[in-house]
Amino acid sequence: MPLNAILIKVGIEDVVSAMRKEIANSVEEVIKRIKRIILEMTKEGDHVIIAGIGNTIGIAQ
């Protein structure tokens, strides 16, 4: 089963503060990349799972 990942790396200061404009502005580019990967790597009838997984290390549960 093929697996692809797109990472948006942020620093620790971004984890514990309000989202910076640069990160928010990257959303459109990430969506374009996801769509491109799906179009290039799959064919009609394939199943695709898109999972947004955040990092919660250091945040009390």
Phi, psi and omega in degrees: 000119179295147179224128176236150180221144171238123182250140171243104185275132177229159179274169181301326179295332178284334182289326187252015181225177177297150182297130177287154181301322182297323179289314178300321181289342180283349184302313182299319179295319179297317178299317178300317180294318179299313180299318180297314180299316180298314181295322183280328190256353184233165174234166182303135180097345177292157176257138181232134174246126176247119183237126174262111185242118181266162180260122180245020179297130177091352179261123182301140180264000000 
